[in-house]
């Protein structure tokens, strides 16, 4: 395994990354909340890209994995800045963006920030606007009070230790919402979603599909697949979707 390399961002954060050189377009993997670039999907896609001679980038947001900072200090906007910094400094030319869970939201934010760079997009259990429509919408009065007084609440996860959700994350998330105004994706897009996902609902995937506009957008529902979407068949579907949006067949 190649040694991790680091990028210092304009915001003063230090991001860990692995980059494979190869032909364009560059495939960029955007991970989920509290995930890191050593996850099954990120590493599998790297091997797949290398076998094809395809350029590939995976990295850790600040507060994640090997990057600087604490998770509890971060928010959607910080991780968007990290994404823009990594893509701007480490890639050239067209991009195929693959976003998992929160990374799906990040992929959509990247498409708004630099639409001219995106040649195609694949999302896996995309979770746009989850700080508002998931967390805030489900908070009890007691949790909202705790957010005000303590500045954070802890939420259980089916997949890892509890999430610490801060007041800053909620408030910043409201400035990054993508489902409240028109969102055009003028490139091939494939949304992948498991029906057994307990973190992101099929309803969320359908809402996203209905909301966005573009010439070539499809949603694939996979019966009984969960939020990880990382068993052999699911990994194969991700490969197929990336090939599809690249027009490689």
C-alpha positions in Angstrom: 0.0 0.0 0.0 1.4 3.4 -1.0 2.1 5.9 1.8 -0.5 8.5 2.6 0.2 12.0 1.1 -1.0 15.2 2.7 -2.4 18.5 1.2 -2.5 21.8 3.1 -5.7 23.6 2.2 -6.2 27.4 1.9 -8.3 27.1 5.2 -5.3 25.8 7.1 -6.4 22.2 7.3 -4.3 19.2 6.4 -5.9 16.5 4.3 -4.7 13.0 3.9 -5.1 11.5 0.4 -4.2 8.7 -2.0 -3.9 9.5 -5.7 -3.4 7.1 -8.6 -2.2 8.6 -11.9 -3.8 7.5 -15.1 -6.1 8.5 -18.0 -8.9 10.9 -17.5 -11.5 11.5 -16.5 -10.4 11.3 -12.9 -12.6 9.3 -10.6 -13.0 11.1 -7.2 -14.5 9.2 -4.2 -16.3 11.3 -1.6 -16.9 9.4 1.6 -19.7 9.5 4.2 -20.1 11.1 7.6 -17.4 9.7 9.9 -16.2 7.4 7.2 -12.6 7.5 5.8 -10.7 6.7 2.7 -9.8 3.2 3.9 -13.5 2.1 3.5 -14.4 -0.9 1.4 -15.9 1.1 -1.5 -13.1 3.7 -1.7 -10.4 1.1 -1.7 -12.2 -1.2 -4.1 -12.8 1.6 -6.6 -9.1 2.5 -6.4 -8.1 -1.1 -7.4 -10.7 -1.0 -10.2 -9.4 2.3 -11.5 -5.8 1.2 -11.4 -6.7 -2.0 -13.3 -8.2 0.2 -16.0 -5.4 2.8 -16.0 -7.8 5.4 -14.8 -6.8 8.4 -12.6 -8.3 8.1 -9.1 -8.4 10.2 -5.9 -9.6 9.3 -2.5 -9.1 11.6 0.6 -10.2 12.2 4.2 -12.2 15.2 5.1 -10.9 17.2 8.0 -11.8 15.5 11.3 -11.9 12.2 9.5 -9.3 9.4 9.1 -5.8 10.7 8.9 -6.6 14.3 8.2 -6.2 17.1 10.8 -8.9 18.3 13.1 -11.6 16.8 15.3 -14.9 15.5 13.8 -16.9 17.4 16.4 -15.5 20.7 15.1 -16.5 20.1 11.5 -19.6 20.8 9.4 -20.9 20.3 5.9 -19.4 23.6 4.8 -15.9 22.7 6.1 -16.0 19.4 4.3 -17.2 21.1 1.1 -14.2 23.4 1.3 -12.0 20.3 1.8 -13.5 18.7 -1.3 -13.0 21.8 -3.5 -9.5 22.2 -2.2 -8.6 18.6 -2.9 -10.1 18.5 -6.4 -8.6 21.9 -7.3 -5.1 21.0 -6.2 -4.9 17.4 -7.0 -6.8 16.9 -10.3 -7.0 18.4 -13.7 -9.7 18.1 -16.4 -13.0 16.2 -16.3 -14.2 14.4 -13.1 -16.4 11.4 -12.4 -17.6 12.1 -8.8 -18.6 9.1 -6.7 -20.3 10.1 -3.5 -21.4 7.8 -0.7 -24.1 9.0 1.9 -23.0 12.4 3.1 -20.5 12.2 0.2 -23.6 12.3 -2.1 -24.5 15.7 -0.7 -20.9 16.7 -1.1 -21.0 15.6 -4.8 -24.1 17.7 -5.4 -22.4 20.7 -3.7 -19.4 20.2 -5.9 -21.6 20.1 -9.0 -22.9 23.5 -7.9 -19.5 24.9 -7.2 -17.7 23.7 -10.4 -20.2 22.3 -12.9 -17.8 22.7 -15.7 -15.5 20.1 -14.2 -18.0 17.3 -13.7 -18.4 14.7 -16.5 -20.5 12.3 -14.6 -21.8 11.4 -11.1 -22.6 8.3 -9.2 -24.1 8.5 -5.7 -24.6 5.6 -3.2 -27.3 6.2 -0.6 -27.0 9.9 -1.1 -28.0 11.9 1.9 -28.6 15.5 0.8 -29.8 18.0 3.4 -29.8 15.3 6.1 -28.8 17.8 8.9 -32.1 19.5 8.4 -34.5 16.8 7.1 -33.0 14.0 9.1 -31.5 15.3 12.3 -33.3 18.5 13.0 -36.7 17.3 11.8 -36.5 14.3 14.2 -35.1 16.0 17.2 -37.3 16.1 20.3 -37.8 19.3 22.2 -35.3 18.1 24.8 -32.7 17.4 22.1 -33.3 20.9 20.6 -32.9 22.4 24.0 -29.6 20.4 24.5 -28.3 21.7 21.2 -28.9 25.2 22.5 -27.5 24.7 26.0 -24.8 22.2 25.5 -24.0 22.9 21.9 -24.4 19.3 20.8 -26.4 16.1 21.1 -25.3 12.4 20.6 -27.3 10.2 18.2 -27.0 6.4 18.0 -25.8 4.8 14.7 -26.6 1.4 13.3 -23.1 1.3 11.8 -20.7 2.8 14.3 -20.3 4.6 17.6 -22.8 7.5 18.3 -22.6 10.6 16.2 -21.9 13.9 18.0 -24.1 16.4 16.3 -23.3 20.0 17.0 -25.3 23.2 16.8 -22.7 24.5 14.3 -23.3 21.4 12.1 -27.1 22.1 12.1 -26.8 25.8 11.5 -24.1 25.5 8.8 -26.1 22.7 7.1 -29.0 25.2 6.5 -26.7 27.3 4.4 -25.8 24.2 2.2 -29.2 22.8 1.4 -29.6 21.5 -2.2 -33.2 20.4 -2.2 -34.8 23.8 -1.7 -33.9 25.4 -5.0 -33.5 24.2 -8.6 -30.5 21.9 -9.1 -29.5 21.1 -12.7 -27.1 18.2 -13.3 -26.1 18.5 -17.0 -24.2 15.3 -17.2 -24.9 11.5 -16.7 -26.0 10.7 -13.1 -26.7 7.4 -11.5 -28.2 7.3 -8.0 -27.8 3.9 -6.3 -30.0 3.0 -3.2 -30.6 -0.1 -1.2 -34.1 -0.9 0.0 -32.9 -2.2 3.4 -31.0 1.0 4.2 -31.8 2.2 7.7 -29.8 5.4 7.5 -31.2 6.8 4.2 -34.7 6.0 3.0 -35.9 5.1 -0.4 -38.2 8.1 -0.1 -35.1 10.3 0.1 -33.7 8.8 -3.1 -36.9 9.3 -4.9 -37.2 12.9 -3.6 -33.7 13.6 -4.9 -34.5 12.0 -8.3 -37.7 14.1 -8.6 -35.9 17.3 -7.6 -32.9 17.4 -9.9 -33.0 18.2 -13.6 -30.7 16.9 -16.3 -30.6 15.0 -19.6 -29.5 11.6 -18.2 -30.5 10.8 -14.6 -31.5 7.4 -13.3 -32.2 5.8 -9.9 -31.4 2.1 -9.3 -33.1 0.5 -6.3 -31.4 -2.6 -5.0 -33.6 -4.9 -3.0 -32.3 -5.8 0.5 -29.1 -3.8 0.1 -28.2 -1.9 3.2 -26.5 1.4 3.8 -23.0 0.0 3.5 -23.7 -1.1 -0.1 -20.3 -2.8 -0.1 -20.9 -6.6 -0.7 -19.6 -8.1 -3.9 -22.8 -7.6 -6.0 -23.1 -4.0 -4.8 -19.5 -3.2 -5.6 -20.1 -4.6 -9.1 -23.1 -2.3 -9.5 -20.9 0.7 -8.5 -18.4 -0.3 -11.1 -21.1 -0.6 -13.7 -22.5 2.8 -12.8 -19.1 4.5 -13.1 -18.5 2.9 -16.5 -22.0 3.9 -17.5 -21.6 7.6 -16.8 -18.2 7.6 -18.5 -19.8 6.2 -21.6 -17.5 3.1 -21.5 -20.4 0.6 -21.6 
